[in-house]
Amino acid sequence: MKMLLATAFLAVASGAAAQQRPDTLVAPDSVGVSPIPAELAGIAQALADSARVHTLPQIDGRPRAGADTEVWIFERSDLLAMKGLSLADLLAEVPGVTRLRGGDYGAPEAVTAYGLAGGGVRVFWDGFEQITLDGAVPDFAHIGLGGVERVRVERHPGELRIELVGLRDEDPRAMSLVEAGTGDYGTNFFTGTFLHPRAVGGSFGLALDRIDTDGPNGEDGSRTGGWIRYHRFFGGDGLALTAEARRMKSTAAITGYPGESTRVDWVVRGRWLAAPGLSLQAFTGRSGLDGYDRTGRVPVDRDRRQHGLIADLARGPVHAEAALRLFGGPAVPSRSLDLSATADLPELGGARAAVSSESWGGDIATFSRIGAWTRPLAGLSLFASRESGSRGLALYPLPPLDPPTPKPGEDPAEPDPEPEPGHRRAERSAVRLGARFAWRGADVSAARVTLDTDSLPLLGLPMDREGIVLPGIARTGLELSGRVPLPLVPEGFAVTGGLTVWNEGARYLPKRSYVGYFVFHRQYKESGNIEVWGRLGVEGRGPMAVPVGDPTIPVTVGQPPEPVVQPFYQSWHALVQVRVVALRVFVAWENFSVRRNNQDFPGRVLPIFRSHYGVRWMLWN
Protein backbone atom coordinates (compact mmCIF):
# COMPACT_ATOMS: atom_id res chain seq x y z
CA MET A 1 0.00 0.00 0.00
CA LYS A 2 2.87 2.40 0.80
CA MET A 3 4.40 1.63 -2.57
CA LEU A 4 1.11 2.41 -4.34
CA LEU A 5 0.70 5.69 -2.44
CA ALA A 6 4.26 6.68 -3.24
CA THR A 7 3.82 5.89 -6.93
CA ALA A 8 0.57 7.85 -7.10
CA PHE A 9 2.10 10.81 -5.29
CA LEU A 10 5.13 10.88 -7.58
CA ALA A 11 2.91 10.69 -10.66
CA VAL A 12 0.72 13.57 -9.47
CA ALA A 13 3.73 15.61 -8.39
CA SER A 14 5.44 15.12 -11.76
CA GLY A 15 2.33 16.15 -13.67
CA ALA A 16 1.83 19.26 -11.56
CA ALA A 17 5.44 20.30 -11.99
CA ALA A 18 5.15 20.02 -15.77
CA GLN A 19 2.35 22.65 -15.78
CA GLN A 20 4.42 25.30 -13.93
CA ARG A 21 6.00 28.24 -15.82
CA PRO A 22 9.82 27.95 -16.10
CA ASP A 23 11.97 30.16 -13.92
CA THR A 24 13.59 32.90 -16.04
CA LEU A 25 16.33 33.57 -13.48
CA VAL A 26 19.65 31.78 -13.81
CA ALA A 27 20.42 29.59 -10.82
CA PRO A 28 23.58 30.61 -8.98
CA ASP A 29 24.88 27.01 -9.18
CA SER A 30 23.76 25.08 -12.22
CA VAL A 31 24.94 21.75 -10.77
CA GLY A 32 23.56 22.22 -7.29
CA VAL A 33 21.24 19.62 -5.82
CA SER A 34 17.76 20.78 -4.94
CA PRO A 35 16.59 19.81 -1.49
CA ILE A 36 14.05 16.96 -1.34
CA PRO A 37 10.62 18.23 -0.33
CA ALA A 38 9.62 17.16 3.16
CA GLU A 39 6.66 15.19 1.82
CA LEU A 40 8.87 13.16 -0.55
CA ALA A 41 11.51 12.66 2.14
CA GLY A 42 8.89 11.17 4.45
CA ILE A 43 7.67 8.80 1.76
CA ALA A 44 11.25 7.79 0.85
CA GLN A 45 11.97 7.05 4.50
CA ALA A 46 8.78 5.01 4.77
CA LEU A 47 9.78 3.00 1.71
CA ALA A 48 13.25 2.41 3.13
CA ASP A 49 11.78 1.28 6.45
CA SER A 50 9.43 -1.13 4.68
CA ALA A 51 12.39 -2.77 2.91
CA ARG A 52 14.49 -3.12 6.05
CA VAL A 53 15.00 -6.54 7.59
CA HIS A 54 15.98 -6.86 11.24
CA THR A 55 18.56 -9.49 12.15
CA LEU A 56 19.28 -11.06 15.51
CA PRO A 57 22.44 -9.93 17.30
CA GLN A 58 25.16 -12.50 16.70
CA ILE A 59 28.94 -12.72 16.68
CA ASP A 60 30.95 -14.64 14.10
CA GLY A 61 34.32 -16.25 14.67
CA ARG A 62 33.60 -19.86 15.69
CA PRO A 63 35.74 -22.61 14.13
CA ARG A 64 35.13 -23.09 10.42
CA ALA A 65 33.84 -26.35 9.00
CA GLY A 66 36.41 -29.03 8.25
CA ALA A 67 37.68 -32.42 9.34
CA ASP A 68 40.64 -30.72 11.04
CA THR A 69 38.33 -28.61 13.23
CA GLU A 70 35.84 -31.51 13.64
CA VAL A 71 32.98 -29.28 12.49
CA TRP A 72 30.38 -29.93 9.77
CA ILE A 73 27.78 -27.32 8.78
CA PHE A 74 24.58 -27.81 6.76
CA GLU A 75 23.11 -24.53 5.52
CA ARG A 76 19.55 -23.95 4.33
CA SER A 77 20.60 -24.76 0.76
CA ASP A 78 21.85 -28.17 1.96
CA LEU A 79 18.59 -28.87 3.79
CA LEU A 80 16.67 -28.13 0.58
CA ALA A 81 18.77 -30.71 -1.29
CA MET A 82 18.93 -33.52 1.29
CA LYS A 83 17.97 -37.04 0.29
CA GLY A 84 16.37 -38.01 3.61
CA LEU A 85 13.44 -36.70 5.62
CA SER A 86 14.74 -36.41 9.19
CA LEU A 87 17.57 -34.92 11.23
CA ALA A 88 19.12 -38.36 11.73
CA ASP A 89 19.06 -38.90 7.95
CA LEU A 90 21.00 -35.65 7.54
CA LEU A 91 23.56 -36.46 10.24
CA ALA A 92 24.33 -39.79 8.58
CA GLU A 93 26.20 -37.77 5.92
CA VAL A 94 28.86 -36.82 8.50
CA PRO A 95 31.74 -39.33 8.28
CA GLY A 96 31.93 -41.49 11.39
CA VAL A 97 28.32 -40.87 12.49
CA THR A 98 26.16 -43.99 12.83
CA ARG A 99 22.37 -44.04 13.08
CA LEU A 100 20.73 -46.19 15.78
CA ARG A 101 17.11 -46.75 14.72
CA GLY A 102 14.42 -48.66 16.54
CA GLY A 103 12.47 -48.95 13.29
CA ASP A 104 11.06 -46.75 10.55
CA TYR A 105 9.85 -43.16 10.94
CA GLY A 106 8.00 -42.72 14.22
CA ALA A 107 10.13 -45.22 16.14
CA PRO A 108 12.72 -44.00 18.66
CA GLU A 109 16.13 -43.27 17.16
CA ALA A 110 19.51 -41.82 18.05
CA VAL A 111 22.90 -41.19 16.46
CA THR A 112 26.39 -41.92 17.69
CA ALA A 113 30.05 -41.39 16.85
CA TYR A 114 33.10 -42.95 18.52
CA GLY A 115 30.69 -45.26 20.38
CA LEU A 116 29.13 -42.36 22.30
CA ALA A 117 25.87 -43.00 24.12
CA GLY A 118 24.46 -41.71 27.42
CA GLY A 119 25.75 -38.24 28.29
CA GLY A 120 27.79 -37.92 25.09
CA VAL A 121 25.15 -36.72 22.60
CA ARG A 122 23.74 -33.20 23.07
CA VAL A 123 21.30 -31.18 20.96
CA PHE A 124 20.74 -27.41 21.19
CA TRP A 125 18.23 -25.11 19.51
CA ASP A 126 19.58 -21.55 19.46
CA GLY A 127 21.32 -22.20 22.78
CA PHE A 128 18.38 -23.94 24.50
CA GLU A 129 19.38 -27.54 25.26
CA GLN A 130 17.07 -30.40 24.30
CA ILE A 131 17.50 -32.05 27.69
CA THR A 132 16.77 -35.75 28.04
CA LEU A 133 13.37 -36.61 29.52
CA ASP A 134 13.22 -40.40 29.14
CA GLY A 135 16.67 -41.69 28.40
CA ALA A 136 20.33 -40.75 28.54
CA VAL A 137 20.38 -39.18 25.03
CA PRO A 138 17.79 -37.13 23.14
CA ASP A 139 15.24 -39.14 21.15
CA PHE A 140 15.59 -37.84 17.59
CA ALA A 141 12.02 -38.91 16.87
CA HIS A 142 11.07 -35.79 18.87
CA ILE A 143 13.25 -33.38 16.86
CA GLY A 144 12.00 -32.07 13.51
CA LEU A 145 13.59 -29.88 10.87
CA GLY A 146 10.68 -27.45 10.51
CA GLY A 147 11.88 -23.90 11.17
CA VAL A 148 15.58 -24.82 10.93
CA GLU A 149 18.00 -22.61 8.98
CA ARG A 150 21.30 -24.30 9.80
CA VAL A 151 22.58 -27.49 11.42
CA ARG A 152 26.05 -27.31 12.96
CA VAL A 153 27.71 -30.56 14.03
CA GLU A 154 30.78 -30.89 16.24
CA ARG A 155 31.95 -34.51 16.12
CA HIS A 156 34.47 -35.10 18.90
CA PRO A 157 35.56 -38.40 20.49
CA GLY A 158 34.12 -37.16 23.78
CA GLU A 159 30.98 -35.39 22.56
CA LEU A 160 28.66 -35.28 19.58
CA ARG A 161 27.18 -31.78 19.67
CA ILE A 162 24.35 -30.82 17.31
CA GLU A 163 23.24 -27.18 17.15
CA LEU A 164 20.04 -26.18 15.33
CA VAL A 165 19.70 -22.54 14.28
CA GLY A 166 16.23 -21.14 13.62
CA LEU A 167 15.19 -19.46 10.38
CA ARG A 168 16.66 -15.99 9.80
CA ASP A 169 14.94 -13.01 8.22
CA GLU A 170 16.86 -12.13 5.05
CA ASP A 171 14.17 -10.62 2.83
CA PRO A 172 11.49 -7.99 3.54
CA ARG A 173 8.88 -10.16 1.82
CA ALA A 174 6.89 -12.88 3.52
CA MET A 175 8.14 -16.35 2.62
CA SER A 176 6.26 -19.63 2.35
CA LEU A 177 7.95 -22.99 1.80
CA VAL A 178 6.03 -26.15 1.00
CA GLU A 179 7.79 -29.53 1.08
CA ALA A 180 5.46 -32.41 0.29
CA GLY A 181 5.64 -35.86 -1.23
CA THR A 182 4.85 -39.54 -1.00
CA GLY A 183 6.59 -42.88 -1.38
CA ASP A 184 6.62 -46.61 -0.77
CA TYR A 185 5.25 -48.25 2.40
CA GLY A 186 2.48 -45.66 2.44
CA THR A 187 5.01 -42.97 3.29
CA ASN A 188 3.70 -39.40 3.15
CA PHE A 189 5.50 -36.27 4.27
CA PHE A 190 4.72 -32.58 4.52
CA THR A 191 6.50 -29.56 5.93
CA GLY A 192 4.90 -26.15 5.60
CA THR A 193 6.87 -23.09 6.69
CA PHE A 194 5.77 -19.46 6.85
CA LEU A 195 8.06 -16.57 7.75
CA HIS A 196 6.98 -12.92 7.87
CA PRO A 197 9.68 -10.39 8.85
CA ARG A 198 7.20 -7.57 9.49
CA ALA A 199 4.22 -9.02 11.33
CA VAL A 200 2.54 -7.49 14.38
CA GLY A 201 5.46 -5.14 14.93
CA GLY A 202 8.06 -7.91 14.73
CA SER A 203 8.93 -11.12 12.93
CA PHE A 204 6.66 -14.17 12.91
CA GLY A 205 7.50 -17.76 11.95
CA LEU A 206 5.37 -20.90 11.80
CA ALA A 207 6.04 -24.46 10.62
CA LEU A 208 4.01 -27.67 10.47
CA ASP A 209 5.87 -30.96 10.09
CA ARG A 210 4.55 -34.50 9.50
CA ILE A 211 5.86 -37.88 8.33
CA ASP A 212 3.74 -41.02 8.39
CA THR A 213 4.44 -44.50 7.09
CA ASP A 214 3.19 -48.08 7.31
CA GLY A 215 6.78 -49.28 7.72
CA PRO A 216 8.35 -52.45 6.35
CA ASN A 217 6.71 -54.61 9.04
CA GLY A 218 3.22 -53.12 8.84
CA GLU A 219 3.93 -51.01 11.94
CA ASP A 220 2.14 -47.71 11.46
CA GLY A 221 4.41 -44.88 12.51
CA SER A 222 4.28 -41.10 12.37
CA ARG A 223 5.84 -37.88 13.56
CA THR A 224 3.65 -34.81 13.77
CA GLY A 225 4.85 -31.49 15.09
CA GLY A 226 4.98 -27.76 14.80
CA TRP A 227 7.11 -24.71 15.51
CA ILE A 228 6.06 -21.14 16.23
CA ARG A 229 8.23 -18.09 16.95
CA TYR A 230 7.86 -14.35 17.39
CA HIS A 231 10.71 -11.80 17.44
CA ARG A 232 10.34 -8.20 18.62
CA PHE A 233 13.22 -5.79 17.97
CA PHE A 234 14.05 -2.65 19.93
CA GLY A 235 16.49 0.09 18.96
CA GLY A 236 17.30 -1.33 15.55
CA ASP A 237 19.06 -4.68 15.67
CA GLY A 238 20.73 -4.17 19.03
CA LEU A 239 18.06 -5.79 21.21
CA ALA A 240 15.58 -8.56 20.42
CA LEU A 241 13.05 -10.49 22.49
CA THR A 242 11.89 -13.89 21.28
CA ALA A 243 9.10 -16.26 22.27
CA GLU A 244 9.34 -19.71 20.72
CA ALA A 245 7.67 -23.11 21.10
CA ARG A 246 8.09 -26.53 19.50
CA ARG A 247 5.95 -29.65 19.72
CA MET A 248 6.52 -33.14 18.30
CA LYS A 249 4.42 -36.28 18.71
CA SER A 250 5.84 -39.64 17.66
CA THR A 251 4.09 -42.97 17.47
CA ALA A 252 4.94 -46.44 16.18
CA ALA A 253 2.94 -49.64 16.61
CA ILE A 254 5.87 -51.80 17.72
CA THR A 255 5.31 -54.78 20.01
CA GLY A 256 7.26 -54.34 23.23
CA TYR A 257 7.85 -50.62 22.73
CA PRO A 258 5.92 -47.94 24.64
CA GLY A 259 3.10 -46.13 22.86
CA GLU A 260 2.93 -42.63 21.44
CA SER A 261 4.66 -39.75 23.17
CA THR A 262 4.60 -35.97 22.86
CA ARG A 263 7.39 -33.55 23.66
CA VAL A 264 6.82 -29.80 24.06
CA ASP A 265 9.57 -27.19 24.49
CA TRP A 266 9.03 -23.47 24.96
CA VAL A 267 11.50 -20.70 25.61
CA VAL A 268 11.56 -16.92 26.02
CA ARG A 269 14.91 -15.30 25.29
CA GLY A 270 16.44 -11.87 25.02
CA ARG A 271 19.50 -11.04 22.89
CA TRP A 272 21.48 -7.84 23.25
CA LEU A 273 24.42 -6.52 21.25
CA ALA A 274 26.01 -4.92 24.30
CA ALA A 275 29.05 -3.58 22.42
CA PRO A 276 30.79 -4.15 19.10
CA GLY A 277 31.92 -7.75 19.24
CA LEU A 278 29.95 -8.61 22.39
CA SER A 279 26.57 -10.37 22.31
CA LEU A 280 24.60 -11.42 25.40
CA GLN A 281 21.65 -13.79 25.59
CA ALA A 282 19.40 -14.72 28.49
CA PHE A 283 16.61 -17.29 28.31
CA THR A 284 14.12 -19.23 30.37
CA GLY A 285 12.01 -22.16 29.28
CA ARG A 286 10.51 -25.54 29.99
CA SER A 287 10.55 -28.97 28.36
CA GLY A 288 7.79 -31.53 28.88
CA LEU A 289 7.14 -35.13 27.86
CA ASP A 290 3.98 -37.19 28.22
CA GLY A 291 2.78 -40.54 26.95
CA TYR A 292 4.98 -43.62 26.53
CA ASP A 293 2.12 -45.90 27.61
CA ARG A 294 3.38 -49.26 28.86
CA THR A 295 1.18 -52.21 29.76
CA GLY A 296 0.52 -52.20 33.49
CA ARG A 297 2.34 -48.93 34.13
CA VAL A 298 1.39 -45.29 34.56
CA PRO A 299 2.12 -43.08 31.50
CA VAL A 300 5.08 -40.73 31.65
CA ASP A 301 4.34 -37.11 32.56
CA ARG A 302 7.52 -35.12 33.16
CA ASP A 303 8.71 -31.57 32.74
CA ARG A 304 11.96 -29.77 33.44
CA ARG A 305 12.85 -26.09 33.65
CA GLN A 306 15.90 -24.46 32.08
CA HIS A 307 17.38 -20.98 32.52
CA GLY A 308 20.54 -19.72 30.92
CA LEU A 309 23.01 -16.96 30.11
CA ILE A 310 25.21 -17.01 27.00
CA ALA A 311 27.96 -14.51 26.13
CA ASP A 312 29.81 -14.30 22.79
CA LEU A 313 32.92 -12.15 22.54
CA ALA A 314 35.08 -11.44 19.48
CA ARG A 315 38.29 -9.42 19.84
CA GLY A 316 40.68 -9.50 16.91
CA PRO A 317 41.54 -13.11 16.07
CA VAL A 318 39.97 -14.50 19.28
CA HIS A 319 36.38 -15.64 19.74
CA ALA A 320 35.21 -16.72 23.19
CA GLU A 321 31.89 -18.14 24.35
CA ALA A 322 30.52 -18.81 27.82
CA ALA A 323 27.20 -20.54 28.54
CA LEU A 324 25.71 -21.08 31.99
CA ARG A 325 22.55 -23.20 32.24
CA LEU A 326 20.52 -23.86 35.37
CA PHE A 327 18.08 -26.77 35.41
CA GLY A 328 15.11 -27.74 37.52
CA GLY A 329 14.29 -31.38 38.16
CA PRO A 330 16.13 -34.37 39.55
CA ALA A 331 17.23 -36.09 36.32
CA VAL A 332 19.28 -33.32 34.79
CA PRO A 333 22.32 -31.58 36.24
CA SER A 334 21.41 -28.66 38.46
CA ARG A 335 24.03 -26.59 36.64
CA SER A 336 26.14 -26.82 33.51
CA LEU A 337 28.88 -24.45 32.40
CA ASP A 338 30.46 -24.49 28.93
CA LEU A 339 33.50 -22.31 28.15
CA SER A 340 35.36 -22.18 24.84
CA ALA A 341 37.87 -19.94 23.06
CA THR A 342 39.11 -20.02 19.47
CA ALA A 343 42.10 -18.16 18.01
CA ASP A 344 42.35 -17.89 14.23
CA LEU A 345 45.83 -16.74 13.17
CA PRO A 346 46.24 -16.81 9.36
CA GLU A 347 50.04 -16.66 9.65
CA LEU A 348 50.21 -19.70 11.94
CA GLY A 349 46.89 -21.56 11.87
CA GLY A 350 44.43 -21.77 14.72
CA ALA A 351 43.75 -23.22 18.15
CA ARG A 352 40.76 -23.96 20.33
CA ALA A 353 40.24 -24.84 23.98
CA ALA A 354 36.98 -25.86 25.64
CA VAL A 355 35.91 -27.03 29.08
CA SER A 356 32.52 -28.08 30.42
CA SER A 357 31.41 -28.66 33.99
CA GLU A 358 28.19 -30.22 35.30
CA SER A 359 26.87 -30.47 38.84
CA TRP A 360 24.74 -33.55 39.56
CA GLY A 361 23.59 -33.08 43.13
CA GLY A 362 27.06 -32.09 44.26
CA ASP A 363 28.81 -34.64 42.04
CA ILE A 364 30.92 -32.61 39.59
CA ALA A 365 31.66 -33.95 36.10
CA THR A 366 34.28 -32.02 34.10
CA PHE A 367 35.45 -32.50 30.52
CA SER A 368 38.16 -30.55 28.67
CA ARG A 369 39.41 -30.38 25.10
CA ILE A 370 42.29 -28.63 23.31
CA GLY A 371 43.07 -28.63 19.62
CA ALA A 372 45.20 -26.84 17.03
CA TRP A 373 45.77 -26.74 13.28
CA THR A 374 48.58 -25.25 11.20
CA ARG A 375 48.57 -22.85 8.27
CA PRO A 376 48.55 -24.69 4.91
CA LEU A 377 51.96 -25.00 3.30
CA ALA A 378 51.81 -26.13 -0.33
CA GLY A 379 48.25 -27.20 0.46
CA LEU A 380 49.26 -29.38 3.43
CA SER A 381 48.37 -28.63 7.06
CA LEU A 382 48.56 -30.61 10.29
CA PHE A 383 46.09 -30.82 13.16
CA ALA A 384 45.88 -32.39 16.61
CA SER A 385 43.46 -32.53 19.54
CA ARG A 386 43.31 -34.07 22.97
CA GLU A 387 40.37 -34.42 25.34
CA SER A 388 39.63 -36.12 28.64
CA GLY A 389 37.26 -36.05 31.57
CA SER A 390 33.86 -37.30 32.63
CA ARG A 391 30.22 -36.61 31.83
CA GLY A 392 27.08 -37.33 33.77
CA LEU A 393 24.06 -39.15 32.39
CA ALA A 394 20.50 -39.58 33.61
CA LEU A 395 19.10 -42.96 34.69
CA TYR A 396 15.32 -42.93 34.37
CA PRO A 397 13.52 -45.81 36.13
CA LEU A 398 10.31 -47.27 34.72
CA PRO A 399 7.11 -45.43 35.74
CA PRO A 400 5.16 -46.88 38.71
CA LEU A 401 2.70 -49.73 38.26
CA ASP A 402 -0.95 -49.01 37.61
CA PRO A 403 -2.95 -48.96 40.86
CA PRO A 404 -5.18 -52.00 41.50
CA THR A 405 -8.71 -51.96 40.15
CA PRO A 406 -11.01 -50.54 42.87
CA LYS A 407 -13.77 -52.64 44.32
CA PRO A 408 -17.38 -51.58 43.69
CA GLY A 409 -18.15 -48.43 45.62
CA GLU A 410 -14.50 -47.60 46.30
CA ASP A 411 -12.64 -44.62 44.92
CA PRO A 412 -9.75 -45.37 42.55
CA ALA A 413 -6.42 -45.51 44.31
CA GLU A 414 -3.74 -42.99 43.47
CA PRO A 415 -0.69 -44.42 41.68
CA ASP A 416 2.60 -44.49 43.50
CA PRO A 417 4.77 -41.42 42.94
CA GLU A 418 7.30 -41.70 40.14
CA PRO A 419 10.67 -42.96 41.37
CA GLU A 420 13.42 -40.38 41.51
CA PRO A 421 15.81 -40.72 38.54
CA GLY A 422 19.42 -41.42 39.30
CA HIS A 423 22.64 -40.61 37.50
CA ARG A 424 26.12 -41.95 36.89
CA ARG A 425 29.36 -40.69 35.39
CA ALA A 426 31.23 -42.01 32.37
CA GLU A 427 34.88 -41.17 31.71
CA ARG A 428 36.78 -41.18 28.45
CA SER A 429 39.90 -39.71 26.87
CA ALA A 430 41.10 -39.46 23.28
CA VAL A 431 43.94 -38.14 21.13
CA ARG A 432 43.50 -37.28 17.46
CA LEU A 433 46.45 -36.54 15.11
CA GLY A 434 46.11 -35.89 11.41
CA ALA A 435 46.86 -34.00 8.22
CA ARG A 436 44.77 -32.17 5.65
CA PHE A 437 45.56 -31.50 1.99
CA ALA A 438 43.56 -28.87 0.08
CA TRP A 439 44.39 -27.93 -3.51
CA ARG A 440 42.34 -26.81 -6.53
CA GLY A 441 39.01 -27.70 -5.01
CA ALA A 442 40.16 -31.02 -3.57
CA ASP A 443 40.07 -31.38 0.23
CA VAL A 444 41.28 -34.64 1.82
CA SER A 445 42.00 -35.39 5.49
CA ALA A 446 43.41 -38.35 7.42
CA ALA A 447 43.65 -38.80 11.19
CA ARG A 448 44.74 -41.39 13.73
CA VAL A 449 42.57 -41.65 16.86
CA THR A 450 43.24 -43.36 20.18
CA LEU A 451 40.22 -43.80 22.46
CA ASP A 452 39.97 -44.97 26.09
CA THR A 453 36.79 -45.28 28.18
CA ASP A 454 35.99 -46.57 31.67
CA SER A 455 32.59 -47.96 30.63
CA LEU A 456 30.08 -48.07 27.78
CA PRO A 457 26.75 -46.66 29.00
CA LEU A 458 23.35 -47.15 27.38
CA LEU A 459 21.24 -44.84 25.26
CA GLY A 460 18.40 -45.34 27.75
CA LEU A 461 15.85 -45.39 24.90
CA PRO A 462 13.40 -48.28 24.35
CA MET A 463 15.87 -50.08 22.06
CA ASP A 464 18.40 -50.76 24.84
CA ARG A 465 16.68 -49.69 28.05
CA GLU A 466 16.98 -53.21 29.47
CA GLY A 467 20.51 -53.58 28.12
CA ILE A 468 23.89 -54.08 29.73
CA VAL A 469 26.42 -51.41 30.72
CA LEU A 470 29.61 -52.89 29.29
CA PRO A 471 33.19 -52.45 30.56
CA GLY A 472 35.46 -49.79 29.12
CA ILE A 473 37.57 -50.14 25.99
CA ALA A 474 40.87 -49.01 24.49
CA ARG A 475 40.78 -48.62 20.72
CA THR A 476 42.91 -47.19 17.92
CA GLY A 477 41.37 -46.03 14.67
CA LEU A 478 42.00 -44.35 11.33
CA GLU A 479 39.73 -41.72 9.74
CA LEU A 480 39.71 -40.68 6.09
CA SER A 481 37.40 -38.06 4.59
CA GLY A 482 37.34 -35.64 1.70
CA ARG A 483 35.86 -34.20 -1.44
CA VAL A 484 37.55 -34.34 -4.86
CA PRO A 485 36.18 -32.72 -8.05
CA LEU A 486 36.27 -35.10 -11.01
CA PRO A 487 38.49 -34.02 -13.93
CA LEU A 488 37.83 -34.67 -17.62
CA VAL A 489 34.07 -34.55 -17.10
CA PRO A 490 31.57 -31.66 -17.24
CA GLU A 491 31.75 -29.14 -14.41
CA GLY A 492 29.84 -30.03 -11.27
CA PHE A 493 30.89 -33.67 -10.72
CA ALA A 494 32.73 -34.69 -7.55
CA VAL A 495 33.38 -37.59 -5.20
CA THR A 496 32.87 -37.11 -1.46
CA GLY A 497 32.76 -39.36 1.58
CA GLY A 498 34.58 -40.84 4.53
CA LEU A 499 35.92 -44.09 6.00
CA THR A 500 36.54 -45.00 9.65
CA VAL A 501 38.42 -48.17 10.63
CA TRP A 502 39.15 -49.38 14.20
CA ASN A 503 41.53 -52.09 15.32
CA GLU A 504 38.55 -53.78 16.99
CA GLY A 505 34.83 -53.09 17.20
CA ALA A 506 32.84 -52.41 20.36
CA ARG A 507 29.34 -51.51 21.54
CA TYR A 508 27.86 -49.03 18.98
CA LEU A 509 31.34 -48.88 17.42
CA PRO A 510 31.55 -50.99 14.24
CA LYS A 511 35.05 -51.93 13.18
CA ARG A 512 34.46 -50.29 9.80
CA SER A 513 31.96 -47.61 8.71
CA TYR A 514 31.80 -45.56 5.55
CA VAL A 515 29.82 -43.12 3.41
CA GLY A 516 30.59 -42.27 -0.20
CA TYR A 517 28.87 -40.36 -2.98
CA PHE A 518 29.22 -39.42 -6.59
CA VAL A 519 27.60 -35.98 -6.64
CA PHE A 520 26.60 -33.47 -9.28
CA HIS A 521 25.47 -29.89 -8.78
CA ARG A 522 25.26 -27.17 -11.40
CA GLN A 523 23.26 -24.07 -12.30
CA TYR A 524 22.17 -23.25 -15.84
CA LYS A 525 21.17 -20.05 -17.66
CA GLU A 526 22.62 -16.63 -16.87
CA SER A 527 19.77 -16.06 -14.43
CA GLY A 528 20.58 -19.28 -12.56
CA ASN A 529 16.90 -20.18 -12.73
CA ILE A 530 17.63 -23.83 -13.56
CA GLU A 531 19.61 -25.91 -11.09
CA VAL A 532 20.28 -29.65 -11.01
CA TRP A 533 21.45 -31.94 -8.19
CA GLY A 534 22.35 -35.60 -8.53
CA ARG A 535 23.73 -38.12 -6.08
CA LEU A 536 24.61 -41.81 -6.18
CA GLY A 537 26.06 -43.15 -2.97
CA VAL A 538 26.37 -45.79 -0.30
CA GLU A 539 26.22 -45.83 3.49
CA GLY A 540 27.47 -48.86 5.37
CA ARG A 541 29.15 -50.38 8.38
CA GLY A 542 30.49 -53.71 9.51
CA PRO A 543 28.82 -55.91 12.14
CA MET A 544 27.99 -53.87 15.26
CA ALA A 545 27.54 -54.97 18.86
CA VAL A 546 24.55 -53.63 20.78
CA PRO A 547 24.21 -53.88 24.59
CA VAL A 548 21.39 -56.42 24.58
CA GLY A 549 22.07 -59.89 25.95
CA ASP A 550 21.86 -62.74 23.45
CA PRO A 551 19.59 -65.46 24.89
CA THR A 552 21.37 -68.12 22.78
CA ILE A 553 24.71 -67.59 24.56
CA PRO A 554 25.13 -69.03 28.10
CA VAL A 555 25.96 -66.48 30.79
CA THR A 556 29.08 -67.05 32.90
CA VAL A 557 28.60 -66.38 36.59
CA GLY A 558 30.16 -63.06 37.53
CA GLN A 559 30.55 -61.98 33.89
CA PRO A 560 28.19 -59.73 31.89
CA PRO A 561 26.26 -61.43 29.08
CA GLU A 562 27.69 -61.22 25.60
CA PRO A 563 26.04 -58.43 23.56
CA VAL A 564 24.18 -59.18 20.37
CA VAL A 565 26.11 -58.44 17.18
CA GLN A 566 23.97 -56.90 14.46
CA PRO A 567 24.77 -57.93 10.88
CA PHE A 568 26.65 -55.99 8.24
CA TYR A 569 24.63 -52.97 7.06
CA GLN A 570 24.72 -51.38 3.63
CA SER A 571 22.31 -49.09 1.80
CA TRP A 572 22.82 -47.81 -1.73
CA HIS A 573 20.81 -44.69 -2.47
CA ALA A 574 20.29 -42.04 -5.12
CA LEU A 575 18.76 -38.59 -5.49
CA VAL A 576 17.80 -36.42 -8.46
CA GLN A 577 16.48 -32.89 -7.90
CA VAL A 578 15.73 -30.14 -10.44
CA ARG A 579 14.92 -26.54 -9.58
CA VAL A 580 13.14 -24.24 -12.02
CA VAL A 581 12.99 -20.72 -10.54
CA ALA A 582 11.48 -21.44 -7.09
CA LEU A 583 10.06 -24.94 -7.66
CA ARG A 584 12.15 -28.02 -6.86
CA VAL A 585 11.06 -31.49 -7.94
CA PHE A 586 12.94 -34.48 -6.54
CA VAL A 587 12.94 -38.26 -6.40
CA ALA A 588 15.07 -40.39 -4.05
CA TRP A 589 15.76 -44.10 -3.72
CA GLU A 590 16.83 -45.84 -0.50
CA ASN A 591 18.48 -49.29 -0.36
CA PHE A 592 17.91 -49.86 -4.07
CA SER A 593 20.23 -52.88 -3.92
CA VAL A 594 17.33 -54.52 -1.98
CA ARG A 595 19.37 -55.69 0.99
CA ARG A 596 16.91 -57.54 3.25
CA ASN A 597 18.72 -57.71 6.57
CA ASN A 598 19.52 -54.08 7.36
CA GLN A 599 18.88 -53.49 11.05
CA ASP A 600 20.42 -51.65 13.99
CA PHE A 601 18.70 -53.67 16.76
CA PRO A 602 17.44 -57.27 16.96
CA GLY A 603 14.20 -57.78 15.07
CA ARG A 604 13.96 -54.16 13.93
CA VAL A 605 14.37 -54.66 10.16
CA LEU A 606 14.62 -51.40 8.20
CA PRO A 607 12.95 -50.72 4.81
CA ILE A 608 14.13 -53.22 2.20
CA PHE A 609 13.63 -50.71 -0.61
CA ARG A 610 11.88 -47.37 -0.69
CA SER A 611 11.52 -44.58 -3.18
CA HIS A 612 9.95 -41.25 -2.38
CA TYR A 613 9.33 -38.18 -4.47
CA GLY A 614 7.89 -34.73 -4.03
CA VAL A 615 8.29 -30.99 -4.40
CA ARG A 616 9.94 -28.18 -2.48
CA TRP A 617 8.35 -24.89 -3.45
CA MET A 618 9.40 -21.51 -2.08
CA LEU A 619 6.92 -18.67 -2.51
CA TRP A 620 7.45 -14.98 -1.80
CA ASN A 621 4.08 -13.52 -0.96
LINFEN-V840421 format. One record per helix or strand. SS is the DSSP state (h for helix, s for strand). FROM is the first residue (numbers start at 1). TO is the last residue. Records with the same first field share a line. If there is no record, write none. Layout:
BEGIN
SS->FROM-TO + FROM-TO
END
This chain:
BEGIN
h->2-18 + 38-50 + 76-79 + 87-91 + 140-142
s->66-66 + 71-74 + 97-101 + 109-113 + 121-125 + 128-129 + 148-156 + 159-166 + 175-183 + 187-199 + 202-213 + 221-234 + 239-252 + 261-275 + 278-291 + 297-297 + 300-315 + 318-328 + 335-345 + 349-360 + 363-374 + 377-377 + 380-395 + 401-401 + 422-439 + 442-453 + 455-456 + 470-471 + 474-485 + 493-502 + 506-507 + 509-509 + 512-524 + 530-541 + 544-549 + 563-566 + 569-580 + 583-590 + 599-599 + 605-605 + 610-620
END
